[in-house]
Structures are given as structure tokens and as C-alpha cells.
Amino acid sequence: MVLQPNNGNRKILQKKGSIRDNATLIELIVISNLESINALLIREGMNSASRLLQLNKTAISQIESLLKSRTFGTSHHLKQSF
């Protein structure tokens, strides 16, 4: 699937580099977690379509949880904690 330019993704398509280059700290945490979970699901023999659905649900859940909890405090505090 190729992303077509629209208002929601135009900036994403124009940026160069890896997804990590433009990610927030929360997004980096979730990406790292998803990579680990994906490896486990592959080892369990889950097919790619099922993995995609599971990883999508997990990503949404983790991002919502991190944004709600704000255990990290402000983004300034996030930078200091790592």
C-alpha cells in the first residue's frame, strides 16, 4: 500500500529518514514495545494479518495509556528521565 498525499499525511510523506527520526518519545517507546511483541507473535506462528490487527490495538492502547497517565509529567520531564 502506498500512502497518497492528503491533509493528514502530507508532512509525513515529505519528511526523510526513518520513522524514529520524527517520532515523539512516547511513540519511540511504543515502537520499541511493538517490535518485541511482533517478534513474539511471529514465534507463535501468528499470520501477518492477525499480527497487524493485534499490534494496532496494542499501539492504540499503549499510546492512550501513556498520554492519560502522564506519569512522566511534562515532555521536559520525559527528556530528563532518559
ABEGO torsion letter per residue (X at the ends): XBBBBBAAAAAAAABBEBAAAABBAAAAAAAAAAAAAAAAAAAAGBBAAAAAAAAAAAAAAAAAAAAAAGAAEBAAAAAAAX
